[in-house]
Structure formats: structure tokens, C-alpha cells
Amino acid sequence: MSEQGKGSASASAAAPAPGSDTYKGWLFKWTNYLKGYQRRWFVLSNGLLSYYRTQAEMAHTCRGTINLATAHIDTEDACNIVLSSGGRTYHLKASTEVERQRWVTALELAKAKAIRMMNDQSDDSGDEEPTSQSDRSEIQGTLKILVSKLDDLSTCNDLIAKHGAALQRSLSELEGLKVPVEGGEKIKAVNERATLFRITSNAMINACRDFLDLAETHSRRWQRALQYEREQRTHLEETIEQLAKQHNSLERAWREAPTLVSSTPSAPTTNKGSERSRKEEASDEDEDTEYFDAMEDSPAFITVTASENTQHRRSQSNLSGASGGQPSDWNQDNHMSPSCNDVSGKELQPRRQRRTHIPDKPNYSLNLWSIMKNCIGKELSKIPMPVNFNEPLSMLQRLTEDLEYHELLDKAARCDSSLEQMCLVAAFSVSSYSTTVHRTAKPFNPLLGETYELDRREEFGYRSLCEQVSHHPPAAAHHVISQKGWTLWQEITIASKFRGKYLSIMPLGAIHLQFHASGNHYVWRKVTSTVHNIIVGKLWIDQSGDIEIVNHRTKETCQLKFSPYSYFSRDVPRKVTGVVADSGGQAHYILSGTWDEKMESAKIVQSSRGGSGSEGKQKTVYQTLSPKLLWKKYPLPENAENMYYFSALALTLNEPEEGIGQTDSRLRPDQRLMEDGRWDEANSEKQRLEEKQRAVRRRREAEASDALDEGREYEGYQPLWFHQRRDSITGETNFVYKGGYWESKERQDWSMCPDIF
């Protein structure tokens, strides 16, 4: 690692003392193994640490930012600092140990302040309207206190003037008395000091009078401005609500018109019958809508099926169009090695009959706008929501749903070729989104310490355990081990923002997958999910972004692109394309499909440069064999539309089990009441649980404060089954399974579990 610039570069430049709102200075940041540590200008402000190549870049280009509220601060040696938050890690180095300590102090203070501000800004429960009323009363009370204090200040001014004049008169009288010469000198000195005091007091009185006049003037101006802003906000809310009602009326009239198609799709489709509905959805947008240009999102390559060279059939979207037929079976003979197909993915039949239905979803009406209008721009995981917007599953159970197509990993574990294995891992990473296409409801936010186990060792050979390891920010740790030769673990933090017309859900954290036989270690991250038509219209979900899957043992990679939906694109919606390349960057497989239906792979037999795209850029032309099916979505159970569109696996996730831990999501009472259709009772129970959790948090904060006052160390909350460790692959600090859960289950010893329900 480079030590460049240690003597020449100062680690700080005019940096204020640690603890102030802003802290700036030079630090060395690790870039890569070629360039080593590079000198960068860092700025700490408002709980955010940003860096720039030079000070001049502060005006236009920020190279990166990390939020200290969710960051972990670690010190490796005398001069090093490591910051990690979600999927981002900074390795920093100061020029001296003293400077490193200054930065660490500033970062710790900024982190504590950011956490306090985040906790004070919003909590898990409470109602927005009462909060705004309390804010108003607090403002009025503060104004009254200020007026009272200003009156006290004016009174003190009068008293100082009165007593100062009396003191001056008394000293003048003493000076006129016949006293010894030495006493006269002392009285004269006291008189001079009294004169200075009078002059200073008069100056203070004048300054206080000026402050009083200025405060009264600006107070009236601020009150008028505040009243105007309140009126404007009320008027805007009324206008938007009226527009929402009109839009609903128009939508109903359009839907009931006899010339329309019989059904409206829940999300945009490509058939001709839904063309009109797509235009209707587009009409909801205004000039602020982010449109995605189809040509910018087209892949940087063109594929030609080798067996059809005479026809030169090209596909930029779905390679199934280039194949002669549609594969109908997962285990059909294809270009994968025989070892990948030697055993059927479902060779073990379940020994136990799982449930296939849950009570139908009740038809409750609710004014969405009255709840969501005050949530714009806020972290949705911290906003109190009635169960009417939920589905009867927790976020831990939704995380476990990623295992629905675990057969892909079982099949990948039997592959001799790591490139073929990468194709199956990529298909598995895409398959986790297939359950979201109709699932627009919000899962329950897990309570701190809540767990969820899924023991399918007898049926399918794997065991899964999730635990909520952090509450602010909400983070869950997940660990799965399979007897079929693989282990998967992840720590996911869900960040979500409501933007008025859509909701963005951004999972942070890496997913790790390791195969026991080969030692291949794969790491990837999830893409952003967007829920559209939050206020009006039919809710629909889209996935967009890039996934890079890296095999850290062989350095092979897979680049997957989730194309965002575009009204102007001719491509199939929900399209996913990808390229699997070896450690040298040479492509071997092309992946294509959709995240809600299927994924296919095509082996590349030849590649060449050529074939300009419509935007004028030269693209790589890949000649491939006919694409073969990797993964296909299971059909939904019968009556799924009345059961929250749950898949066959999702229907079994909340099924009561014997012998589970007392913190398991299946035992959560509000979730169970909701599943049974008793939503009013579920809402009351949800409020009780959240208030109980807040009480525990307040007690923990009080204990931390007492420990700080007494000079003792306070460990804080520690998860029961997971602990923080630095990952040797990514360098990040995350929660990993430390063992003990399944042993406790065998002993039926749950004495260590907290009482959270």
C-alpha cells in the first residue's frame, strides 16, 4: 500500500475543533491496488462525510458521501480509519496519529448527533395530525416564553440604570466627606470604577433595547410568514386532494366505458389490448416524471443465434425469440454440463402437508391520501401505518422468500464449471423478484430482536434463520445452510423514500453465497424497487438498476441489467439482460429474460466487433447457441388474488409451528390477527407492540446516559444469534450467524430470548 505524501501533505487545513458542525481536512483514501492511497479533501457536515479530489471540487463535484448515522467507525492502527455503511466502505489514513484522533473524535460526535436527529425526527408510531398540532402549540408556547424573557430583560435594564445612578450618588457623597487622604484616594478609585461600570451598563442597556426592538419587529414578521406558509400548505393539500378525487372519477368513468377492454392490467404489458391502458398510465405523469430512454438502456451488444445465421435474427431484449422453441422443463438437456442436470430440483417430496390457503383478504376501504400526504420525503420504515397497507408477513419472512427457487442453488452446487454455476446463481438472484410483481402491500416492520426460522431440512435440505439486529436504521441478518452443498448469508437494510407519485425501496447490503465443494464465493447486491401510482391509479412495481455478481475465488463476473419500464420502449417490460465473463473479461454466456417470468442462457461461440446501434455506437456481436431455460416462475396458487397474491411458499411462511423460539414472527399477535381478518384488533395490537418497543428503547437510552455519567462503558443492544464481523472478501463489517439457535431449539431452551410480544 502506498504511503505517499506523508511528509508533504498536511492532514488538515484550517479545520475547526472536533465537535463543531463542520470539519474539513486532507486525508489519504484507499482507491485500489494499483494506485494505493490517494490524497483527498474530506468535509464532515450535518452527519455526512463527503470527499473531493481538490478543495475546488467542492463547488461542483462530490466524489462520494457516507451517512454517519448508519456508519460503523473502526480504527485499524495508529493512523488508519475504516468507515462502513450499507454497501460502502472507506479506508482512510491520516498523516499523524494525533490528526487521526481528531478525525475519529469529530466523526464519533457527528455520528451521535446524526443518530439523535434521526430518532427525534420521526418514530415508529403516533399520528401525523396530532404531531402537527403539538408542533403548533410548541411554537406558540416558545413565542410566549420569548416575550416573557424579553420583558424580564427590559425590567433588568431599568433596575441596572436605577441602581447604577444610586451607586454613583452614594460615591459622590462619600467623596465630599472629610476623610484621611488615603481614604479619599481609595474612594476616588472606587468612583472611577463605578463610572466605568455605569458606562458599560449603559452600553449594555442600549444594546438590549436595540435587541428588544429588533426581536419584536422580526417576531411579527416571522409570525406573518409562518401563517402565510400554513395557509399555502393547507390550500395545496386541498387542491391535490381535489385533483386526486377528480382523477379517481375519471378513471372509474374510463373503466366503465363500453368501448374499453374488459380488464385493466396491474402493470404495463406489451399486448395490443393493453395499449390504451399504457397510454392512460402515461397521462398520469407530468413534467417532473423521469422518462427512461429505451435506446440508452439497450444492451451494448447484439446476439445472433449460430444455428440461424442465414436469417441473421437479432435480439436485444429476450433471447427466447431467437430459439427454435420454448423449453418446457427445468431439467431439459441443454448446453450445461451433465453434472448440472443429474438430479431433479425437486427429488425430495415434502414429508408434511403444508397449508395451501389463508383467509381471504377483507375488503376494507381507507383514504390513502389522508395518511400519505404528510409522509412525502420521509423514511417510510419510520412512519406509522395501519395494517390496511400491510400483508400478513414480516420483512423477515419476505427476506426468506428469496429461497423459493433454492433448486437453482442445489443444481449449481453440482456444476463442475464455475461459469455454468455463475449462470444459475444469476438466475437465482433474478428469481427473488418474481414474487413482487403483484405484491404491492407493505410487510410488517420487525421488532428489535424478532426472529424467523424456516426449517426445510427434511423436505429440501436447508435451514434458514433471520433476526432483526438493528431498529434505527432497520436491519435484518439472514443465514441459510443447505445439506446440498451451499451456504447463503446476508445483512439487508431497507431504505425507502416516498416521493408523492412513487415509492423507492433501496435494499443496502451484500448477499454472500458459498459452495462447499469448490469454495466458490459469490457476492452481489439487490437493485432498487419502485412502487408507482401511490396516490391514484393502479399500484404497480418495477425493478431497475444493475447487479454485479462476482466469484471472488475465480474473479469471474456477471453483469445483469434490469431495464426500467419506459412507455416509449418497444422492448418487453421487466426485461433483464446479462453477460457472464471470465477473469480476463472474455464473455462466455449471454443471459436474458424477465424478472417476473423466466431467465435463459445462451453459450457464446464467437464474438466480433461491428453492428452499430441506433445511437451510432459500435456494438459487439455475439454468435450463440440456442438459448436454454435456466429458471421459470411457478404459477400462483388458485384464488391468489384474494390471498394477497401469495406464492405457494408464502402461504406456508406464517403457518403455526411447534417448538419455535418465542421471538418468531409466527407468534406476533398483530400479524396473526390481520391474517385472520380481524384488522381493527390488529391495529390496536400493533400500537401496543410499538409502544412497548419504544419504552424499552427509552430505558436503554437512560441506562446508557447513567453509564456515561458514571464513567462506565455501556455495551448497548446486542443481537442474540448474530454478531458483527469484518468480511474478508468485501472488507465490510456486517452481522453473521454465530451459532446456537438450532441447538437451543433441540433443547427447547428459549430462556435467553427477550419478551418482545
C-alpha positions in Angstrom: 0.0 0.0 0.0 1.3 3.5 -0.9 2.4 5.8 1.9 2.7 8.7 -0.5 2.6 12.2 0.7 3.1 11.5 4.4 5.5 14.3 5.0 4.4 16.8 2.3 0.7 16.9 2.8 -1.0 18.3 5.9 -3.9 16.1 7.1 -5.9 19.1 8.0 -6.3 22.6 6.6 -8.0 25.2 8.8 -10.2 22.6 10.3 -12.4 23.7 13.2 -12.2 21.9 16.5 -13.9 18.5 16.6 -17.5 18.8 17.7 -18.4 21.8 15.6 -20.9 21.4 12.8 -18.3 21.3 10.0 -14.9 19.6 10.0 -12.6 19.7 6.9 -9.2 18.5 6.0 -6.9 16.3 3.9 -6.9 12.5 4.3 -5.5 9.7 2.3 -8.2 7.4 0.8 -7.5 3.8 -0.4 -8.5 3.6 -4.1 -7.2 0.3 -5.5 -4.1 -1.9 -5.5 -2.6 0.0 -8.4 -2.9 3.5 -7.1 -2.9 2.7 -3.3 -3.8 5.6 -1.0 -4.6 8.9 -2.8 -4.9 12.4 -1.1 -8.5 13.6 -0.9 -10.2 16.6 0.6 -12.8 15.5 3.2 -15.7 17.5 4.5 -17.8 16.5 7.6 -21.1 18.4 7.8 -24.6 17.6 9.1 -23.8 14.0 9.8 -22.5 13.4 6.2 -18.8 12.8 5.3 -18.1 13.8 1.7 -14.8 13.8 -0.2 -13.4 15.6 -3.2 -10.2 15.4 -5.2 -9.4 19.0 -4.5 -10.9 21.8 -2.5 -12.0 23.5 -5.7 -14.3 20.5 -6.5 -16.5 21.4 -3.5 -18.3 23.8 -5.8 -19.3 21.2 -8.4 -18.3 17.6 -8.0 -18.6 15.4 -4.9 -16.8 12.0 -5.3 -18.7 10.2 -2.6 -20.7 10.6 0.6 -21.4 8.3 3.5 -24.1 8.8 6.1 -22.6 8.6 9.6 -26.0 7.9 11.2 -25.8 4.3 9.8 -22.0 4.0 9.6 -19.6 1.9 11.6 -16.3 3.6 12.6 -13.3 1.4 13.2 -9.6 2.1 13.7 -7.1 -0.4 12.4 -3.7 1.0 13.5 -2.1 4.3 14.6 -3.2 6.3 11.5 -6.0 4.3 9.8 -9.8 4.8 9.9 -12.3 2.5 8.4 -15.9 3.7 7.7 -18.6 1.3 6.5 -22.3 1.8 5.9 -24.5 -0.5 3.9 -22.6 -1.4 0.8 -20.0 1.3 1.0 -16.6 1.2 2.8 -13.9 3.9 3.1 -10.3 3.0 4.1 -8.7 6.3 5.3 -5.3 7.3 6.6 -4.2 10.4 8.4 -0.7 11.8 8.3 -0.2 11.5 12.1 -1.8 9.7 15.0 -2.8 13.0 16.5 -4.7 14.0 13.4 -6.3 10.6 13.2 -7.6 11.0 16.7 -9.0 14.4 15.9 -10.9 13.0 12.9 -12.2 10.0 15.0 -13.4 12.4 17.7 -15.2 14.5 15.1 -16.7 11.5 13.4 -18.0 10.0 16.6 -19.6 13.3 17.7 -21.1 13.8 14.3 -22.5 10.2 14.3 -24.0 10.6 17.8 -25.6 13.9 16.7 -26.9 12.4 13.5 -28.5 9.5 15.3 -30.1 11.8 17.8 -31.5 13.9 15.0 -32.8 10.9 13.1 -34.5 9.5 16.2 -36.0 12.9 17.1 -37.2 13.5 13.5 -39.5 10.5 13.3 -40.6 7.5 15.3 -42.5 4.3 14.6 -45.8 5.3 15.9 -48.0 8.3 16.5 -50.3 10.2 14.2 -49.2 13.0 11.9 -52.1 15.3 12.6 -51.7 15.3 16.4 -48.0 15.9 15.8 -48.6 18.9 13.7 -51.0 20.3 16.4 -48.4 19.7 19.1 -45.8 21.5 16.9 -48.1 24.5 16.6 -48.7 24.6 20.4 -45.0 24.3 20.9 -44.3 27.2 18.6 -46.9 29.3 20.4 -45.5 28.4 23.8 -42.0 29.2 22.7 -43.1 32.6 21.4 -44.8 33.3 24.8 -41.6 32.3 26.7 -39.5 34.6 24.4 -41.9 37.5 25.1 -41.7 36.8 28.8 -37.9 36.7 28.8 -37.8 40.0 26.8 -40.0 41.6 29.4 -37.6 40.3 32.2 -34.7 41.7 30.2 -36.4 45.1 30.0 -37.1 45.1 33.7 -33.4 44.2 34.4 -32.3 47.1 32.2 -34.4 49.5 34.3 -33.1 48.1 37.6 -29.4 48.4 36.4 -30.0 52.0 35.4 -31.7 52.8 38.7 -29.1 51.1 41.0 -26.2 52.4 39.0 -27.4 56.0 39.4 -27.9 55.4 43.2 -24.4 54.0 43.5 -22.9 57.0 41.7 -24.7 59.4 44.1 -23.5 57.5 47.1 -19.9 57.6 46.0 -20.2 61.3 45.3 -21.5 61.9 48.8 -18.6 59.8 50.3 -16.1 61.8 48.3 -17.4 65.1 49.8 -16.9 63.9 53.4 -13.8 64.8 55.4 -11.7 61.6 55.4 -8.0 61.0 55.6 -6.0 61.5 52.4 -5.5 57.7 51.9 -9.3 57.0 52.3 -10.0 59.8 49.8 -7.7 58.2 47.2 -9.5 54.9 47.6 -12.9 56.5 47.3 -11.8 58.2 44.2 -10.6 54.9 42.7 -13.9 53.3 43.5 -15.7 56.2 41.9 -13.8 55.8 38.7 -14.6 52.1 38.6 -18.3 52.9 39.2 -18.1 55.3 36.3 -16.7 52.6 34.1 -19.5 50.2 35.3 -22.1 52.9 34.5 -20.7 53.4 31.0 -20.6 49.7 30.4 -24.1 49.2 31.8 -25.5 52.0 29.6 -23.9 50.4 26.6 -25.5 47.0 27.5 -28.8 48.7 28.2 -28.7 50.3 24.7 -27.7 47.0 23.1 -30.5 45.2 24.9 -33.0 47.9 23.8 -31.9 47.5 20.2 -32.2 43.7 20.5 -35.7 44.1 22.0 -36.9 46.3 19.2 -35.3 44.1 16.5 -36.8 40.9 18.1 -40.2 42.4 18.3 -40.1 43.6 14.7 -38.8 40.3 13.3 -41.1 38.3 15.6 -44.2 39.9 14.0 -42.6 39.4 10.5 -41.9 35.7 11.3 -45.4 35.1 12.6 -46.9 36.6 9.4 -44.6 34.4 7.3 -45.4 31.3 9.3 -49.2 32.0 9.0 -48.8 32.5 5.2 -46.9 29.2 4.8 -49.6 27.4 6.8 -52.3 28.8 4.6 -50.4 27.9 1.5 -49.8 24.3 2.6 -53.5 23.9 3.5 -54.5 25.3 0.2 -52.1 23.0 -1.7 -53.3 19.9 0.2 -56.9 20.8 -0.6 -56.1 21.3 -4.3 -54.1 18.0 -4.6 -56.9 16.1 -2.7 -59.5 17.6 -5.1 -57.3 16.6 -8.1 -57.0 13.0 -6.7 -60.8 12.8 -6.4 -61.3 14.0 -9.9 -58.7 11.6 -11.2 -60.4 8.7 -9.5 -63.7 9.8 -11.0 -62.2 9.9 -14.5 -60.5 6.6 -14.0 -63.8 5.0 -12.9 -65.6 6.5 -15.9 -62.9 5.3 -18.3 -63.0 1.8 -16.8 -66.8 1.6 -17.1 -66.9 2.8 -20.7 -68.3 0.1 -23.0 -65.6 0.6 -25.6 -62.8 -0.4 -23.2 -61.2 -3.7 -22.8 -62.7 -5.9 -20.1 -59.8 -5.8 -17.7 -57.1 -3.3 -16.7 -53.6 -4.8 -16.1 -51.9 -4.2 -12.8 -48.8 -3.3 -14.6 -47.9 -2.2 -18.1 -47.9 -5.1 -20.6 -47.0 -5.3 -24.3 -50.0 -6.9 -25.9 -52.2 -4.7 -28.2 -55.2 -5.0 -26.0 -53.4 -3.1 -23.2 -52.0 -0.3 -25.4 -54.8 2.0 -24.3 -54.2 1.3 -20.6 -50.5 2.1 -21.1 -51.4 5.5 -22.6 -53.7 6.1 -19.7 -50.9 5.4 -17.2 -48.6 7.7 -19.1 -51.2 10.5 -18.9 -50.8 10.5 -15.1 -47.3 11.8 -15.4 -46.3 15.5 -15.6 -43.1 17.3 -16.4 -41.4 16.0 -13.3 -41.7 12.4 -14.4 -38.5 10.6 -15.1 -38.8 9.0 -18.5 -36.2 6.4 -19.5 -35.0 6.5 -23.0 -35.2 3.0 -24.4 -32.1 3.5 -26.6 -29.9 4.5 -23.7 -31.0 1.3 -21.9 -30.4 -1.1 -24.7 -27.6 -3.6 -24.2 -24.2 -2.8 -25.6 -24.2 -6.0 -27.6 -26.1 -7.8 -30.4 -26.7 -11.5 -30.4 -27.0 -13.8 -33.4 -28.1 -17.4 -33.0 -25.4 -19.5 -34.7 -27.9 -22.1 -36.0 -29.8 -19.4 -37.8 -27.0 -17.4 -39.4 -28.8 -17.4 -42.7 -31.7 -15.4 -41.3 -29.5 -13.2 -39.1 -32.1 -13.0 -36.4 -31.1 -10.5 -33.8 -32.5 -9.8 -30.4 -31.7 -7.0 -28.0 -34.2 -8.0 -25.4 -35.4 -11.6 -25.0 -33.2 -14.3 -26.5 -36.1 -16.8 -26.4 -37.2 -15.1 -29.6 -34.0 -16.4 -31.3 -34.5 -20.0 -30.2 -36.4 -22.6 -32.2 -38.8 -23.4 -29.4 -39.6 -22.8 -25.8 -38.1 -25.2 -23.3 -40.8 -26.6 -21.1 -38.8 -28.4 -18.4 -36.2 -27.1 -16.0 -34.0 -30.2 -16.4 -34.2 -30.4 -20.2 -30.9 -31.4 -21.8 -29.1 -28.3 -22.7 -25.6 -26.8 -23.0 -25.0 -27.1 -19.3 -22.6 -29.9 -18.3 -24.3 -33.2 -17.3 -23.3 -32.7 -13.7 -25.6 -29.7 -13.5 -28.6 -31.8 -14.6 -28.1 -35.1 -13.0 -30.8 -34.7 -10.3 -34.2 -33.2 -10.5 -34.5 -30.0 -8.5 -37.5 -31.5 -6.5 -36.4 -35.0 -5.9 -37.4 -34.9 -2.3 -41.1 -34.8 -1.7 -42.3 -32.9 1.4 -43.0 -35.2 4.3 -45.5 -32.9 5.7 -48.6 -31.4 4.1 -48.3 -27.6 4.2 -51.3 -25.3 4.1 -52.4 -24.1 0.6 -54.7 -21.2 1.6 -55.2 -18.5 4.2 -58.4 -16.5 5.0 -59.4 -14.2 2.2 -58.4 -10.6 2.4 -61.2 -8.4 3.8 -62.5 -5.5 1.7 -61.6 -2.5 3.9 -61.9 1.0 2.4 -59.4 3.6 3.5 -58.5 7.1 2.5 -54.9 6.7 1.4 -54.3 10.4 0.8 -55.2 11.4 4.3 -52.4 9.2 5.6 -49.7 9.6 2.9 -49.9 13.4 2.4 -47.6 14.2 5.3 -45.2 11.4 4.5 -43.5 12.9 1.4 -39.8 12.9 1.6 -39.6 10.8 4.8 -38.2 7.4 5.6 -41.2 5.1 5.2 -40.0 2.5 7.7 -40.4 5.0 10.4 -43.9 6.2 9.5 -46.8 4.7 11.5 -49.0 2.8 9.1 -52.3 0.9 9.8 -52.3 -2.8 8.9 -54.6 -1.9 6.0 -51.5 -1.2 3.9 -49.7 -4.4 5.1 -49.7 -8.0 4.1 -49.7 -10.6 6.9 -46.0 -11.3 6.7 -43.0 -9.6 8.3 -39.9 -8.3 6.5 -38.0 -11.3 7.8 -40.4 -13.6 6.1 -40.2 -11.7 2.9 -36.4 -12.0 3.1 -36.8 -15.8 3.5 -38.9 -15.8 0.3 -35.7 -15.4 -1.6 -35.3 -19.2 -1.2 -38.4 -20.0 -3.2 -36.2 -21.2 -6.1 -33.5 -22.9 -3.9 -33.4 -25.7 -6.5 -31.2 -23.4 -8.7 -28.6 -23.4 -6.0 -28.9 -27.1 -5.5 -28.3 -27.5 -9.2 -25.4 -25.0 -9.2 -23.7 -26.9 -6.4 -23.4 -29.9 -8.7 -21.8 -27.9 -11.6 -18.2 -28.7 -12.4 -17.9 -25.5 -14.5 -17.8 -22.3 -12.5 -19.1 -20.3 -15.5 -22.2 -22.5 -15.7 -22.5 -22.2 -12.0 -22.5 -18.4 -12.4 -25.4 -18.6 -14.8 -27.5 -20.5 -12.3 -26.5 -18.1 -9.5 -27.5 -15.2 -11.7 -30.9 -16.8 -12.4 -31.4 -17.3 -8.6 -30.6 -13.6 -8.0 -33.3 -12.6 -10.5 -35.9 -15.1 -9.2 -36.1 -13.4 -5.9 -38.0 -10.5 -7.6 -40.7 -12.8 -9.3 -42.9 -12.7 -6.2 -43.0 -8.8 -6.2 -44.9 -8.3 -9.4 -48.3 -8.2 -7.7 -47.2 -7.8 -4.1 -47.8 -4.1 -3.6 -48.6 -4.3 0.2 -46.1 -3.5 2.8 -44.7 -6.2 5.1 -44.7 -5.7 8.9 -41.6 -3.9 10.2 -39.9 -6.4 12.6 -39.5 -5.5 16.2 -35.9 -5.4 17.5 -34.9 -8.9 18.4 -37.6 -10.5 16.3 -36.6 -13.8 14.6 -37.9 -16.1 11.9 -36.8 -19.6 11.2 -37.7 -21.8 8.2 -36.6 -25.4 8.7 -37.0 -27.3 5.5 -34.1 -29.7 6.1 -36.3 -32.8 5.8 -38.1 -31.7 2.7 -35.4 -29.7 0.8 -32.2 -30.0 2.9 -31.9 -26.4 4.1 -32.4 -24.3 7.3 -32.9 -20.6 7.3 -32.7 -18.1 10.2 -33.4 -14.3 10.2 -33.1 -11.8 13.1 -33.8 -8.1 13.3 -30.4 -6.9 14.5 -31.0 -3.1 14.4 -34.0 -0.9 14.7 -32.6 2.5 13.6 -31.7 2.0 10.9 -33.8 -1.1 10.4 -31.5 -4.0 9.5 -32.0 -7.8 9.3 -29.4 -10.6 9.2 -30.1 -13.8 7.4 -28.3 -17.1 7.3 -29.1 -20.3 5.3 -27.2 -23.6 5.3 -28.1 -26.4 2.9 -27.1 -30.1 3.0 -27.0 -29.8 -0.8 -23.6 -28.1 -0.6 -24.1 -24.3 -0.2 -24.4 -21.6 2.4 -26.0 -18.2 1.9 -25.9 -15.2 4.3 -26.8 -11.5 4.0 -27.5 -8.4 6.0 -30.1 -6.1 4.5 -31.0 -2.6 5.5 -34.1 -1.3 3.7 -34.1 2.4 2.9 -37.3 3.8 1.4 -38.4 7.3 0.3 -42.0 8.4 -0.6 -41.8 11.0 -3.4 -45.5 11.7 -3.9 -46.2 9.7 -7.1 -43.9 6.8 -6.4 -42.1 5.0 -3.6 -38.4 3.9 -4.0 -37.2 1.0 -1.9 -33.4 0.6 -1.8 -32.0 -2.5 -0.2 -28.5 -1.9 1.2 -26.0 -4.7 1.9 -24.3 -7.6 0.2 -25.6 -11.1 -0.4 -22.9 -13.8 0.1 -23.2 -17.4 -1.4 -20.5 -20.0 -0.9 -20.4 -23.5 -2.4 -18.8 -26.1 0.0 -17.2 -28.4 -2.6 -15.5 -25.8 -4.9 -15.1 -22.9 -2.4 -16.6 -20.5 -5.0 -17.7 -17.4 -3.1 -20.3 -15.2 -4.9 -21.2 -11.7 -3.8 -23.9 -9.4 -5.2 -26.4 -6.7 -4.2 -30.0 -6.0 -4.8 -31.5 -3.4 -7.2 -33.9 -0.6 -6.4 -37.7 -1.4 -6.4 -40.2 1.3 -7.3 -43.9 1.3 -6.4 -45.8 3.6 -8.9 -49.2 5.2 -8.6 -49.1 5.6 -4.8 -51.9 8.2 -4.6 -54.1 7.5 -7.6 -54.4 4.7 -10.2 -53.5 1.0 -10.0 -50.4 0.2 -8.0 -47.6 -1.5 -9.9 -44.0 -2.3 -9.2 -40.8 -2.0 -11.3 -37.2 -3.1 -10.7 -34.4 -1.1 -12.1 -30.6 -1.0 -11.8 -27.5 -3.1 -12.3 -26.4 -6.2 -10.4 -22.7 -7.3 -10.5 -22.1 -10.8 -9.3 -18.5 -11.6 -8.5 -17.0 -15.0 -7.9 -14.2 -13.9 -5.6 -12.3 -17.2 -5.9 -12.0 -17.2 -9.7 -12.7 -13.4 -10.3 -15.4 -14.3 -12.9 -18.2 -11.8 -13.1 -21.8 -11.5 -14.3 -23.3 -8.1 -15.2 -27.1 -8.0 -15.0 -29.1 -5.1 -16.2 -32.7 -4.6 -15.0 -34.2 -2.2 -17.5 -36.7 0.3 -16.1 -40.2 0.4 -17.7 -40.5 3.0 -20.4 -43.7 3.9 -22.2 -41.7 4.7 -25.3 -39.8 1.4 -25.4 -40.7 -1.5 -27.7 -38.9 -4.0 -25.5 -40.7 -6.4 -23.3 -41.4 -5.0 -19.9 -39.4 -6.1 -16.9 -36.5 -7.1 -19.1 -33.3 -8.4 -17.7 -30.1 -8.9 -19.8 -26.6 -10.0 -18.7 -23.2 -11.2 -19.7 -21.1 -13.8 -17.9 -17.4 -13.3 -18.3 -14.2 -15.0 -17.1 -11.4 -13.3 -15.1 -9.9 -11.9 -18.2 -13.2 -10.2 -19.3 -14.0 -12.5 -22.1 -17.7 -13.2 -22.4 -18.9 -16.8 -22.4 -22.7 -16.7 -21.8 -25.5 -14.3 -22.6 -28.4 -14.1 -20.2 -31.8 -12.8 -21.0 -35.4 -12.9 -19.8 -37.7 -11.0 -17.4 -37.6 -10.8 -13.6 -41.3 -11.9 -13.3 -41.3 -14.9 -15.6 -38.1 -16.7 -16.7 -34.4 -16.4 -17.4 -32.5 -18.1 -20.2 -28.8 -18.5 -21.1 -27.1 -18.9 -24.4 -23.5 -20.1 -24.8 -21.3 -17.7 -26.9 -19.4 -19.5 -29.7 -17.9 -16.4 -31.4 -17.8 -12.7 -30.9 -16.8 -9.8 -33.1 -16.9 -6.0 -33.2 -19.4 -4.4 -35.5 -23.1 -3.8 -35.9 -23.6 -0.1 -35.0 -26.6 0.5 -32.7 -29.2 3.1 -33.5 -27.4 5.7 -31.4 -24.3 5.3 -33.6 -22.1 3.4 -31.2 -20.3 0.2 -32.3 -21.6 -2.9 -30.6 -20.2 -6.3 -30.0 -21.9 -9.1 -32.0 -22.1 -12.4 -30.2 -22.9 -15.7 -32.0 -24.6 -18.0 -29.6 -26.1 -21.4 -29.5 -29.9 -21.6 -29.0 -30.9 -20.2 -25.6 -31.8 -22.7 -22.9 -34.1 -22.2 -19.9 -32.5 -21.6 -16.5 -35.5 -20.6 -14.4 -39.2 -20.2 -14.9 -41.7 -18.8 -12.4 -44.1 -21.2 -10.6 -47.8 -20.4 -11.3 -49.6 -18.7 -8.4 -52.0 -20.8 -6.3 -55.7 -20.8 -7.1 -57.5 -17.8 -5.6 -54.2 -15.9 -5.1 -55.8 -12.6 -5.9 -57.8 -12.8 -2.7 -54.8 -14.1 -0.6 -52.5 -11.1 -1.2 -51.1 -12.7 -4.3 -49.0 -15.0 -2.1 -47.0 -17.8 -3.8 -47.2 -21.4 -2.6 -44.2 -20.8 -0.4 -45.5 -17.5 1.0 -48.8 -19.2 2.1 -46.8 -21.5 4.4 -44.4 -18.9 5.9 -46.8 -17.8 8.7 -48.2 -21.3 9.3 -48.1 -22.1 13.1 -45.2 -24.3 14.0 -44.3 -26.1 17.2 -41.1 -25.7 19.1 -40.1 -22.3 17.5 -38.4 -19.5 19.5 -40.7 -17.1 21.4 -39.5 -14.2 19.3 -40.5 -15.9 16.0 -42.7 -13.8 13.6 -45.3 -16.5 13.6 -46.1 -15.6 17.2 -46.5 -11.9 16.5 -50.1 -11.2 17.6 -51.0 -8.2 15.3 -49.8 -10.1 12.3 -51.8 -13.2 13.3 -54.9 -11.1 13.8 -54.5 -9.5 10.4 -54.2 -12.9 8.7 -57.4 -13.9 10.4 -59.2 -10.9 9.0 -59.5 -9.0 12.4 -57.9 -5.8 11.2 -59.3 -3.4 13.9 -57.9 -5.6 16.6 -54.7 -6.0 14.7 -54.3 -2.2 14.5 -54.7 -1.9 18.3 -52.3 -4.7 18.9 -49.8 -3.1 16.5 -49.9 0.2 18.5 -49.4 -1.7 21.8 -46.3 -3.5 20.5 -44.7 -0.4 19.1 -45.3 1.5 22.4 -43.7 -1.4 24.3 -40.7 -1.3 22.0 -40.4 2.5 22.5 -40.5 2.0 26.3 -37.6 -0.5 26.1 -35.6 1.9 23.9 -36.1 4.8 26.3 -35.0 2.6 29.2 -31.9 1.5 27.3 -31.1 5.2 26.5 -31.5 6.1 30.2 -29.1 3.2 31.1 -26.5 4.5 28.6 -26.8 8.0 29.9 -26.3 6.8 33.5 -23.3 4.8 32.5 -21.8 7.8 30.7 -22.3 10.0 33.8 -20.6 7.4 36.0 -17.7 6.8 33.6 -18.7 3.2 32.9 -18.8 1.5 29.5 -22.3 0.7 28.1 -22.4 -2.2 25.6 -25.8 -1.4 24.2 -28.1 -3.8 22.5 -26.5 -7.0 21.1 -28.4 -9.4 18.8 -28.9 -12.9 20.2 -27.9 -15.1 17.3 -25.7 -12.9 15.1 -22.6 -10.8 15.8 -20.6 -8.2 13.9 -17.6 -9.4 12.0 -15.4 -7.9 9.2 -15.8 -9.8 6.0 -12.5 -10.8 4.5 -13.9 -10.6 0.9 -15.6 -7.2 0.9 -13.9 -5.6 3.9 -17.3 -4.6 5.3 -18.4 -5.1 8.8 -21.7 -6.9 9.0 -23.7 -9.3 11.1 -23.0 -13.0 10.6 -24.6 -16.0 12.3 -22.6 -17.0 15.5 -24.5 -20.3 16.1 -26.6 -21.7 18.9 -30.1 -21.3 17.6 -30.8 -24.8 16.3 -29.1 -26.3 19.4 -31.4 -24.2 21.6 -34.4 -25.5 19.5 -33.3 -29.1 20.0 -33.1 -28.5 23.8 -36.3 -26.3 23.7 -34.4 -23.8 25.8 -35.5 -20.3 25.0 -34.7 -18.7 28.3 -32.3 -16.2 26.7 -35.0 -14.8 24.4 -36.3 -11.3 25.2 -40.0 -10.7 25.7 -40.9 -8.5 22.7 -44.5 -9.6 22.1 
